Amino acid sequence: MYKAFYSLKRNPFEITPDPSFLFPTRRHNEALAALYYGVRRNKGFVVLTGEVGTGKTLLLRCLLQLLNQSDDVKYAYVFNGRLTPLEFLQYIAGDLGLPSSGKNKSELLLQLAGYVVSRGEKKLTTVLVVDEAHHLSTDILEEIRLLTNLETADAKLLQILLVGQPELDDKLDSVDLRQLKQRIALRSHLQPLDLIETKGYIERRLELAGNPAPGRIFPAETVAAVHLHSRGFPRLINTICENALVVAYARQEASVTPEMIDGIAIDFRLGVHTAPELKRLPEVDVKKAANTLLELYAHLQSQKTHEETPANRVPIQVPE
């Protein structure tokens, strides 16, 4: 509804990952280059991690778009890590166009091995891409390790890309998976955007959507507010900016103000801190508090022994 008002031909801040909107920061470029290089040079095992909303899935979409331009690449794309080992292998086989119904794990492994080896002999590339890989169980990660054994003397026959949140790094660092960790050829990690990158990110999306002067819609002080509340996470930047355009349009304002951003952050409960601040307790005079407790104890003790004989009483002294 606001597109005509802001001279936009499309929605600039959709949350759905769209490769055409990739903002190529240095870290994103390096990560995409590592993924592509790992596949094309048969490196075997590549890992990409990053916090929620840093653009991992978008980067994967860009990679798959590049791979689709090559006739010699076939890939299986798994985006659900909450599978059993058998379901995982069935999904891979099905995505590669292999029959998987009714086969047990051993039969699936033999079929996948035969398929990968056959393609390798023809100089064709086979890729396994796993998104949300932090959800993978240790059993599935062990199956993946076994799949990395498909190799020749000079190259890996199956290229494996694992993409997930930092919990994936923790899993790969575990003692049980040390053999798999040692096989990682390339490893990248995505970070949130800094303030300058956030400004470029917002302006690029507005320009790609058709607006020739994005700085008028989101002035520098407004961008600073967006970065503050989003902490540089692209997904949150999109959410904030999308709602900001709706609010500004409703008020018929040509520019989004920092106050609008602050209001949206409150509505979405976006605090600068990831955890609530603890209220500071008033300072306590420890000696005075100890004496007070001892006095109370002495008073209670005296009441308890009130009916006892004087010989049985034990006086309690409070230290000064």
N, C-alpha and C positions, 0 to 999 in steps of 0.2 A: 504493500500500500504506500510505502514511502519512496519507492524507486523513482517515480517521475519527479517527485519533489526534490530529490538530491541528484538528479540526472544520472541515474543508474540503470543499466540494462539487465542486470541480474543481481541476485542477493550476494553481497560480498562476504558475509560472515556465517555461511552455513556450517554446521558442525560436522556434517558428513564429509569424510576425507575426499578431496578432489585434487588429483595431481596437477591440474592446470593452475591451482592456487598455491603451489609449493613456493615458500619463501626460502631461497637458498642461502642460509647462514653458513658460516665456515664449518661449523660442526655438522650441519645437515648435509652439506656437500661431501664432507669427509666420510660420513656414515654411508651415504648412497654410493660413493665411489668404492668403499670397502665391500659392500654387498655385491655390487656389479663385478668388481675385480675377482672376488672370491668365486663367483659362479663361472665367469668366462675363463679363468685360469685354473679351474679345477682344484681349488684349495681344499675342498672337502667340508670344512666345518667353520661357520661364521656365526658370531653372536652379536646381537644389537639389543641394548637395554636402555631404559629411560623411564622417568616417572610418568604417572598418568597424565595424558594430555600434552605430551611434548612433541607429538607428531610421528610416532613410530609407524602407525598403520598407514598414514599418508605417505611416508617414505617407502613402505612396502608396495603401495599401489603404484608409485612412480617406477619402482624397480620392475614390477610385473608388466607395466606398460612398455618398458624398454625390452624386456625379454620376449614379449609378444611380437616384437618386430623381427625376431630371428626365427627362421624356420627349423633350426637345429636344436631348439630348447623345448623341453616338455617338463611341466612342473605340476606338483600336487600342492594345493594350498589348504592347510589345516588351520582353522581359526577357533577351534574348540578344544581346549586342553584337558577338559574334564571327561576323559574317555578311559576305558579299560585298554590294556595292551592289545587285546584282540580287536576291539572296535577301532583303535588307532590304525592298525595295519589294514583293516578292512576299508577304512576311509581313504587311506593312501592309494590302495589298489584301485578302488572305485574311481578316484579322481584322475588316475592315470589311464583309465579306460580298461582296466583289467577285471575279469570276473572274480568276485570275492564272496558271493553268497554260498553258505554251506561249507566253507573251507576253514580248517583249523589254523592255529598260529604257524605251525611248521610248514603247512602247505602254502600259506600266504608268503612266508619268508622265502621259500624256494621260488615261488612265482615272481616275487619282486626282484630277487637276485638274478634270475634268468633274464628278466626284462631289462634291468639296468646294465648287465654285462653285454647283452645283445646290442643295446644302443651304444655302449662304449666302443664296441668293435667297429661300429659304423661312424665313429667320431661324432656322435650325437650326445648332447648334454641332458642329464636328468636332474631335476632339482626338487628337494623337499623343503617347503616353506611352512614354518609353524609360527603363527601369531598367538599372542597370549600364552607364550610358552612357560611362563612362571606357574601356570596351573598344572603343568605336567607332573605326574607322579614319578617317583624314583624308578619304578618298574619300566615306565615308558622311556625315560631317559636312558635306561640301560639297553632297551631295544634299539634306541637311536645309536648308541655306541656300537652295537653289533652291526648296524647298517653301515657304519663308517668303515668297516672292514672290506667293503666292496671296492677294490682298488687294483691298479696295475703297478708295475715297478716304478712308474714315474708320475702317476696321477690318480686322484680319487675318482671313482666312477659315479658316485652319488654325491651331489652338492647339497649340504644341509644348512639351512638358515633358521636360527632360533631367535625370535624377537619377543621381548617381554619386559615386565617391570623389574626393578632392582632385586626383587625376591629371587629372580632367576639366577643372578650372580651368587646369591647366598647358597642356593641349591648346588650350583656348579662348584662352589668352594668346599662343599662337604666332603668328608673322607670317603664316603661310599662312591662318590662320582669322580674321584681324582683321575681315573683313567680317561674319562670323557673330557675332563678339563684340559688334560695334556694334549688332546687332539685338536683343540681350538686353534685355527690358523690366523683368524682375524677377529678383532673384538672392538666394538665401538659403543659409546654411551652418549645419549642425547641430554643436553641441559636446557633449562628454561631460557627464554630470551632476555637479554639485558634491555635497558631503557632505549638505547639507540636502535637495537634490533626490533623492539616492539613498535617504535615509530615507523620503521621501514616496513614492517609486517602489515600494519594497518593501512599505510598509504598504498602499498602494492596491491592489496586486495581491493581497495576502493578504485584504484586506477584500472585494474583488470575488469572490474564491474562496470566501468564506463565513466567514472567521474574524473574530470581533468584537473581538479584542484582539491585533492583530499585534505590538504592542510587547513582549508576553511571549515570543513566539517568537524575535524578533530584537531583543534589547535594544540600547541606544545604542552600547555598546562593540563589539558584534558588527557592527552596521551600519558602524561606522568601519573595521573590518577588511575588510568586503566592499568598501567604497569604495577602500581602500588597494590591494587586490589587483586590483580590476576597473578602477581608474582612471576610474570613472564611465561606462564603456561598458555600456549596457543589456543587450546580448547576453551579456556576461561576467557581469553581475550575475545574470542568469537562470541561467546555468550554475552559478555558485557556490552560489546559494541553493537550487537544485534538489538538488544533491548534499549540501548542508548538511542539508536536511530528511531525506534518506535516512539520513545518518550519525546524526543526532540520534534519529531513530525507532529505528534499530537498537540504540541505547544506552538507549532508553526515557527520553530526556531531554525535558522540557517546553520547554526553551530551547536555542537554538543558541549555542555559546560562541565567543569569538574564536579559541581554540585549534583548534576544528574548522575554522574558515575558513582558518587558516594551513595546516593539514594538507591541505585541498582544494587550496589554491593551489600547494602543493608537488607534489601529484599531477598537477595540470594544467600544471605548469611556468609558473605565472603569477608572474613577477617584477615588482617595482615598476619596475625599469629595463628599457627596451626592448632594450638591448644589454648584453652581459656587461661587467663592469668590468675594466679593464686593471690587471694587477698592477703596482704601483709598483716600478720598478727602484731598487736601492740607489744612493745618490749616489756619484759617482766623482770622485776628485781628478784633474782633467784634466791638470795639469802633470806629476804623478807618472806617470800612464798614458802620456803622450807620451814622457817620458824612458825609461820601461821599453821601449817599442816601438823607440826609437832605439838603445838599448843592445843589444836583440836583433838589430836590423838590422846593427849594427856587428860583433857577434859572428859572424853568418852571413857577412858580407862578408870578415872576416878569415880564416875557414875556406876560403872560396872562393879567396882569393889566397895561400893558404899555400904553394903550390908555385911561385908566381911569384917573380921576382927582386925584391930589395928596391927596386930603382930603379923598378919598375913599380907598387909598392904606393901606394895613396892613403889616408892616414890619415883616419878618420872621427871627428869630435869630437861629443860629446853636449853640447848646451847645458844649462847649469845653470838 
